[in-house]
Amino acid sequence: MRQTAKRFFYPLVSALLFLTASSAQASLNLGQYFKDERGSTNWQYVANFSSGVLIITLSIVAIILLLTWRKAHRANHELTQIRNELELRVEQRTAELKASESYVANILRSLPLMLVGLNSQGQITHWNRQAEQIAGVTTEEALGRDLWQIYPTISITPSQIEQALQQNEPIHIKQSQSGLYYFNIIIYPLQELENPGVVVLIDDVTQKILAENMLIHNDKMASMGELAATMAHDINTPLQGILFDLSSFQRLLANGRLLQAENECGKEVERLNHLLEDASEKGRHVTAVINNLLSFARQRTDEKIPAKVTDLMEHALELASDVLISPDDLRFSAIPIERDYASNLPLLNCYNIELQQAFLSLFRHAFDALTEDGLPKEPKIRISISESCDTLWVRIQHNGKPLTDEEQMSLFEPFFSSDDAQERHMNEAGKRLSFAYFIVTEQHQGHMAVTSDPEAGTTFHIQLNPEI
């Protein structure tokens, strides 16, 4: 607008100056036209001329002012439109910000976690719905108040808030009272704001922890049930043999065969000696199984210790030779064992008793496969222990009855049964290796797999990391 005024003002002044100069010059030349015949000045002519010049000048000025006003009016109209558009944009942006703030506030308010915002003085700046329900204090009552005054039972302390602000790092706190409640608490510092503060998130994970504990408990019970079933199967076999021998001995006594002729008495005495010897052998077998259970209970520790995998394997083989006997009196010690142990193997940081029992479970599974239909012509168990890429590899292979695809799929899963047939339950549980799988994968963070083929036999593959 100022530029427009200058554009028309300067030409107008120049025109006026030009007219003034021209009139001054013309007054010298045309002065004679304003005089009468007597030579006197005719003021009427002067007045008429001056009025005409003034009218023309004012008309020009009026036209220039009109043009200037029209341009200024048009400029004002454009400025008004721009201002209205800017105001509309500001209103839209304000509405969007309010909607966004309302959306974020609604999210924070509806969180299933207890959310509490605090400034550096410990005064509450945010208080969501979950906080209202847990603390029993409304948002209106909480805002601006000291946290520990309205909720004194909260487990966080002012020193922890101060620590989060000073370190500018989140602080994670786990609070629990076993069997009653469990909370995960996180304190987030907010240092980028003008007034620094923290956001406290309190997650009630009681139901989650209880559910996880129940699953772990069920898994442990399933594994222990499987172990108990297999041990009961090991004990039951020699025990039933002992009972059979004793019942046969009792029948012989009841029939009075000990009082028969001397030639027949010798045969019966020989048979009785054989029965007593067999009963004693099976009794020693039961003792070996019980000693293995007692050793497992006494020697296991809650901390890992360095051990040689080859020593654990040899001890497991000794246990297998003592406790594994088939119902047909086939012993594990009768099966040839091929060993392929690499030299200079590193020590394994492990739970040695548990890992030894896992190896024993694998030997029990292999022994059952070898003796299920009677020993094959050339029974064999091959054990290989090697190191590759800083990892220990243990392979146990046998040429017994191969596993079906279904058995391979369920081999490492716990066995659950609602069948009342106890013998069938023990047999099915004995075919599972979830206990050994748990020891290798969970306790030692290793890997375990099985491959089975009628020609190549069945191989258990175990991978263990010595550094874990």
PyMOL commands that set and color helices and strands:
alter all, ss='L'
color gray80, all
select helices_A, chain A and resi 2-34+43-110+129-135+139-142+147-150+158-167+206-255+257-259+262-299+309-323+332-334+352-371+405-410+422-430+434-443
alter helices_A, ss='H'
color red, helices_A
select strands_A, chain A and resi 114-119+124-127+171-177+181-190+197-204+305-307+337-341+348-350+381-388+391-398+447-453+457-464
alter strands_A, ss='S'
color yellow, strands_A
deselect
rebuild
show_as cartoon
